[in-house]
Amino acid sequence: MEIVAVYWEPRIKTYGVMNRPGLNLLRLDFAASDLSALAVALAEADENGPGFHLVTALLLSPGRMRLNLLIDGTLEGRIRNRLSAVSLGGAPVGIGSDAPVDLIHFHGPHFGDRYGIADAAFSSLAASGLRPLLAACSASSIYLALPGGLGQEACRILEDCFEVPQRRLHQTGS
């Protein structure tokens, strides 16, 4: 007989829900063989750092990747200029962007100990008609990119769903 223990709290605890408004979501599609050269170009574009707030990678097909970059708006022009000057061996880099974008992020003490946390977040937002443009989850954190101006509303929805230390919105950045 096997015994399995799962931590379960009636209301999922967080350390707070943060909103960083006014970012750009930059999508770079490129040949996977160009990843190293692309990484160098991106690091050089962010010379004053840290302009990157979230980076996710996705394998689109064998040999093709996408980087999703949530960045300060001033960094997009420098990245585009740097990419036009760098020599890559694969197919040209495809670039798409959305702006402005709000980044919502929250962390919790038991996120790694229980299941259903991402489902609770996505379900509560979907019930209110909000759909993230991008989501990234780790054992202790959830990051959600939403169209600009929806961050405050998303924070309120998430604070109704999750337990937070204080019932007020926290905003960082611009």
C-alpha positions in Angstrom: 0.0 0.0 0.0 1.3 3.4 -1.0 0.5 6.6 1.0 0.6 9.9 -0.8 0.4 13.2 1.1 -0.7 16.4 -0.6 -0.6 19.9 0.9 -3.9 21.6 0.5 -5.1 24.9 1.9 -8.6 26.1 1.5 -7.5 29.3 -0.2 -4.1 29.3 -2.0 -1.6 31.6 -0.3 0.6 34.1 -2.2 3.2 36.6 -1.2 1.2 39.2 -3.2 0.3 39.9 -6.8 2.5 42.4 -8.7 1.7 44.4 -11.8 4.4 45.8 -14.1 2.6 47.9 -16.8 3.9 49.4 -20.0 6.2 46.6 -21.3 6.6 45.3 -24.8 6.2 41.7 -25.8 8.7 40.9 -28.5 8.6 37.6 -30.3 11.6 36.4 -32.2 11.3 33.3 -34.5 14.7 32.0 -35.7 16.8 29.0 -36.6 17.7 27.0 -33.5 21.3 26.9 -34.8 21.4 30.7 -34.3 20.6 30.7 -30.6 24.1 31.5 -29.4 24.6 34.4 -31.8 21.2 35.7 -31.1 21.8 35.5 -27.3 25.0 37.6 -27.8 23.2 40.2 -29.9 20.4 40.5 -27.2 22.9 40.9 -24.4 24.7 43.6 -26.4 21.4 45.4 -27.0 20.7 45.5 -23.3 23.9 47.3 -22.5 22.5 49.2 -19.6 20.5 46.2 -18.3 18.3 44.9 -17.0 15.7 45.7 -19.6 14.5 42.1 -19.8 11.6 41.2 -17.4 10.7 37.7 -18.7 12.2 35.5 -21.3 10.5 32.2 -22.5 11.6 29.9 -25.3 9.5 27.6 -27.4 10.5 25.0 -30.0 8.2 25.7 -33.0 9.4 22.8 -35.1 12.6 20.9 -35.6 15.2 23.5 -36.2 13.0 26.6 -35.4 12.6 28.4 -32.1 10.7 31.3 -30.7 12.0 33.6 -27.9 9.3 35.7 -26.2 10.8 38.7 -24.5 9.0 41.0 -22.1 11.1 44.1 -22.2 11.1 47.8 -21.4 9.8 49.7 -24.5 13.0 51.6 -25.0 14.9 48.3 -25.6 12.8 47.2 -28.6 14.5 49.6 -31.0 18.0 48.7 -29.8 17.2 44.9 -30.2 15.8 45.5 -33.8 18.9 47.5 -34.7 21.3 45.0 -33.2 19.5 42.1 -35.0 19.8 43.8 -38.3 23.5 44.2 -37.8 24.3 40.6 -36.7 25.1 37.8 -39.1 23.1 34.7 -38.5 23.6 31.4 -40.4 20.0 30.3 -40.5 16.8 31.8 -42.0 16.1 35.4 -41.1 14.7 36.3 -37.7 11.0 36.9 -37.8 10.0 39.7 -35.3 6.6 40.4 -33.9 5.5 42.6 -31.1 2.7 43.7 -28.9 2.7 46.9 -26.9 1.8 47.9 -24.3 1.7 44.7 -22.2 1.2 44.4 -18.5 3.2 41.7 -16.7 1.5 40.1 -13.7 3.6 37.9 -11.4 3.0 36.2 -8.1 4.7 33.7 -5.9 3.5 31.5 -3.1 4.8 29.5 -0.1 3.3 26.2 -1.2 3.2 26.5 -5.0 5.6 23.6 -5.3 3.7 21.4 -2.8 0.3 21.2 -4.4 -1.4 21.0 -7.8 -4.2 23.2 -9.2 -2.5 26.6 -8.8 -2.1 27.5 -12.5 -5.7 26.2 -13.1 -7.0 28.4 -10.4 -5.3 31.5 -11.9 -6.3 30.7 -15.5 -9.8 29.8 -14.7 -10.5 32.9 -12.6 -9.1 35.1 -15.4 -11.1 33.3 -18.1 -14.3 33.6 -16.1 -13.8 37.4 -16.3 -13.0 37.3 -20.0 -9.2 37.9 -19.6 -6.8 35.8 -21.7 -3.1 36.1 -21.2 -0.9 36.7 -24.2 1.8 34.6 -22.6 2.2 32.5 -19.4 5.1 31.0 -17.7 5.0 28.9 -14.5 7.7 27.5 -12.2 7.5 25.5 -9.0 7.0 28.7 -7.0 5.9 31.5 -9.5 3.4 32.4 -12.1 4.0 35.1 -14.8 1.2 36.3 -17.0 1.5 38.9 -19.8 -1.8 40.6 -20.6 -2.7 43.3 -23.1 -1.8 46.8 -21.7 -4.2 48.3 -19.3 -5.6 45.0 -18.0 -3.1 44.4 -15.3 -5.0 46.2 -12.5 -8.2 44.2 -13.3 -6.2 41.0 -13.4 -4.6 41.7 -10.0 -8.1 42.3 -8.5 -9.4 39.1 -10.0 -6.4 37.1 -8.7 -6.6 38.7 -5.3 -10.2 37.5 -5.1 -9.1 34.0 -6.0 -5.9 33.7 -3.9 -5.0 34.7 -0.4 -2.7 37.7 -0.3 -0.9 39.3 2.7 -2.6 42.7 2.0 -5.7 43.5 0.0 -4.2 46.2 -2.0 -2.7 46.3 -5.5 1.1 46.6 -5.8 2.4 48.2 -8.9 6.0 48.4 -10.0 7.7 50.1 -12.9 6.2 53.0 -14.9 
